């Protein structure tokens, strides 16, 4: 009997995950909030998604497509949450009423937000449920139309952190059939600090803001926008990220080693130029795009807040958030998740490391 999984979310990541996992023989329950179900009308009507690219070419039939979250997660072993970061707290509260012992919740990706799910589950007294997060979506993917997904590449390795960290080994082994390229890191904080999007999206978006607004979508982000000065700014952000990882004693690697094609290089510009998939990606059409609205307040800002609490200086990251706030017209420091939201406000480094390992304060 096929393993049952739930894929929550009907965007780029949700389509790719539902199609890929179905194509590989898993029984998928695909869920979308009723408010946004109109965007998936074709999938609701046909239960079909057409996929093309790195994960295969096929039209697959999804076992369940539903707007009933209880129905979606009722009898599955694994719940993959592929929704924007601003919705994570909503999903955490909803799932806290529904998850059952033995289930595993995986946030694709998390950027620390697995801690929000863990906090809500603890408030409900839920035990024997593991929460994990990846450092990025498993797929570089774009919707080509209703029920039609292009998977340009698969991330390898796909880093994963587990809450509580002491259950990392057993959890990763359970999840490896879904994503064989999984690479365990020390904790969900280590995983969140390995997130690719805040590093490679934000400097390009901020330094190309005028061009992006003028082009209205006709702008190839990585070929036109990733010039040497953008690459240098990206590498400066990466050094600050690594300093924060180092402060916890976590292993680190430069961002250039996590992206790009067959060329192994320490230069982020060269790494991106070596992968033809990046050349296909158009940039945001405006500042409402997730590269701005998600990756600044929900990506970089939590790193900066954690850095402040741990006494680590990250001036370039701070500047990106401050300038981003001016560009977007709202305070990106306040809009994203706080350390209180994550359930770690006021913890010393030692207390935080203990919490990440055991799951208990």
N, C-alpha and C positions, 0 to 999 in steps of 0.2 A: 504494500500500500504506500502511495506517495506521501512524503512528509508534507504536512499542511503548514503554510506560513501566511501571515497577513502582511500586506504592503499598504501602508497608510500614506496617502498623498497621490494626487493625480497630475503632478507637474512633470518636468523633465526626468527627475530621478525616479519618481513613482512609475512612470511608463516604462522606463528602461529596466528597472528591477522586476516589475511584474512580467514583462515580456521575456526577459532573460531567464528568470527562475522557472517560468512555465515551460520555456523551450528546453530546459535541462531536466524536466521531469518532475518538478515540484508542483504541489497543488496550491495555487495562489488565491487568496481572498484579497481583492483590491478594494480599498475604501477611499471615498472622497466625501468631504463635508457637503451636505445637501446644498449649501449656499453656492458652491462652485461646481456642482454636478453638471450644469449646463455646458461647461467646457469639455465634458467627457461624454456628451450625448451619444456619439457614435459608438463608444466603447460600451456604454450601458445598454445600447440597443443590440449590439452584435456580440458582445463579450470578446471581441477580437482586437488584437494589436498587431500591426505589421512592423517588424523590426528589420534593420539592415545595418551592416557594418561589422565591427570587430567581434561582436558576440554571435554573429551568424545572421543569415537572411531567412526569414520565415514569417508566416502569419500564424499566430498562436491564439488559442482560445483560452481565455482566463476563466477559471472554474467559478469564481464568484466576483461580481462587481456590485457594490452596495454602498448606500449612505447610512447604514445602520452599523455603528461602531461595535456594539455588543455582538451582533451577528458575525462581524468580521474577525473578532479575536476570540470568540467563544471556545473553540476547540483546536487552536493552533499552538504549536510549541514555540514558535519564534515570531516576533512582531518587529517588522522593519519600519521605522518612522522616517519617511522621506518628505518632510514638509519644511517650509521656511522657518528660520530660527525664531521669528517673531511669534510663531504659533506653537512653539515648544511648550510654553507654560500651560496653554489651553489643553493641549493633548496630554500633558502630564497629569493634570487634574482629572480629565475624563478617564484616562486609563487607570488611574488609582482606584476607580470604582469598579473596574472590570477585570484587572489582571488576576491570575490564579497562580498558586504555587507551582513551580516547575517551569514557568514561562520565562523566556529571555527577550528583553526589549533592546533593540539596537537602533541608535540614532544615527542616521546617515546624512551628513556628518553631524558632530555634536558641538564642537568648540566650547567645551565645558558643560553643555546643557544636559548631558546625562545626569549631572548633579541635581538638576531641577526635578527630573523624573524620580530619582532616588529619594529626594527630600519629600516629595508628595507621597510616595509609597510608604515611607517611614511614618509619616503623619497618620496614615491609615492603619498602621500596625501590620503592614503586609510583609510576610517573610517568605524566603525561598524563591524570590524573583530576582534575577540578575539584570543589571542594566549595563549596556556597553555603548561605546560610540566609536565611529571611525573618523579619520582625519580629513576625509573628503568623500564625496560620492564615489562609489566603486567605478563609475562610468564617466567619461567625457561624452556628454550626450546632448542632443537637441531634438525637440519635437519638430517634425517636418510638416505636420498637419494633424487633423483629428485622428487619433488612434494610429499614428505613424511616427516611429521613433528611429533616429539615427544614432547609433553608438559608435563614436569615432575611435575610442580606445578604452582599454581597461587599465585601471591603476594597479601597478605592480612595483613595489609592495603596496598593499592597502593596510595602513596602520590602524591598530585597534587598542583601546583601553577599556578596562572592565572595572565595574563598581559592584562589590568590593574587589580590590586588586588581588586579594588572596585567592580569588576564584578564577584568575586569568587563564591558567593553563587548561583547566577543564572546559571553560567556556569557549575558548578559541578552538579547541578540538571539535566541539559541537557545531561551531559555525563554519569550520573549514570546508565542509561539503558545498556550502553556498558560495564562498569566496576563497578559493585555494591560495590566493596570494596574501592572505592575512599575515601580518607581522605584529606580534604583541609588543606593546610598550609598557612602561612601568605602572602607569595609572591613567585615569581619564584626564588628569591635568596634563600629563606628558603627551597624551594624544591630542588634546585641544591645542597645545602649543606646537603640534606638528601639522596643523591645518594649513593647506596650501592657499586657499582662496584669499584670506586677508593679506597675505604677502604679495601675491602676484596680481591681484585685482586692484587694490586700493591705490598704490602709487601711480599706476597707469591711468586710473580714473581721475585722480585729482590733478595730475600734471597735464592731462589731455582734456580737461573739462570743457574748455572753449571749443575745441575741435569736435568733441562728442556732441555738444548741443547743436553745433552748426550742421554736422553731417546727418543727424537724425537717423542713425542706424547704418548708414553707408560708410562704415569705418571699420577697417580690419585691425582689431585691438592689438594683436601681437606682432603684426608685420609693420603697420603704420605707427602704432603708439608705443612700441617697446624699443625706444631709441637708447643710446648709451647712457644718457642722464637718467632716464627712467630705470634702467637696469642698475645703475649705481645707487639710486634711492631704495630700490627693492632690496639690494644687498645690505644697505645700512639698516633697514628694518629687520632683516634676517639676523644680523649680528646681535641686535637687541633681544630678539626672540631667543636666540641661543644663550645669551647671558642669563635670561630668566630660567631656562631649562637647567643651566649649570648651577644656579642657586639652589635648586632642589637635588642636585646630584644626579640628574637624569642624563641619559645618553642623548647626543644631538648629532645632526647632520645638516649641512647647508642645503638650502632650498633647491639649488641647481641640481642636486643629486636626486631630487624627487620628481622632476619634470623633464621633458625633452625626450628625444628619440634615442638613436643608437650611439650618439656621441657622449662619452663620459667627460664632463668638464666641470670646473668650479665656477664658470662664468654663466650667470643666469640668462643673459642675452643669447649666448651661444647655445645653451641648452634648449631654449625655446625655439630658436631658429633651426635646430637640428630635427625637430619633429614636424612633419608636414601637416599634422592635424591642427596645430595651432594656427597655421596660415588660413584655415577655413573659417575661423571663428570671428564673426563680426562683433564689434563692441556694443555697449549700451546705446540706446537711442536717446536717452535722457537720464537725468539724475534720480529718477524714480526706480531705475533698474536695480536688481539685487546686488550688483557689484558695488553700488553705493549704499543703498538703503539697508542691506543686510551685512555686508562685509565690513562696514565702518562701525556702526553702533553695536552689532552683535558679534563681530569678529575681532577687530583690533581693540575696541574699547574694553572688553573683559580682560584681555592681556594686560592692558595698561593699568586697570584697576587692581589686578593681582600683583603687578609689579610694584605699585605704590605700597600695597599692604606688606610686601616682602622686602621693601627697601631697595629695589633694583631700579636704576635710572634707565628710562627709555625715551629720550627726548625726541627722536625722529617719529616714533609711533605716536607720542603725545601730539606732535605737530600735525600729523595726518588727521587725527581725530578733531582737532580744533579747526583746521582749515575745512575739513569735511563738514563740520557743523555750519560754517559760514556758507558753503556751497549749497547745502541741502535746506537751509533755513530753519533748522531745529537743532537742539542740543544733543549731539550723538553720545555725549557722556551720560546723559540722563535717560535717553530712549532705550538703550540696550539693557541687558540684564546686569544687575548689581551683584556684588558678593553676597548680599543678603538673599537675593533671589536664588542664588546657587546653594545657599545654606552653609556658607563658609565664612561669613563676616566675623571679624574679630579673632579668628584662629591664628595662633602662631604657626610658624613653618612646621615645627615638630608636631603640633596638634593636628594640623592639616594632613601631614603625611600619615599619621596614625588613622585618621578618619578615612582617608583614601584606601588604606589597606584593609581596615576592618569593617567599614561602613557604619561605625557607631561613634558617637561623640562621648 
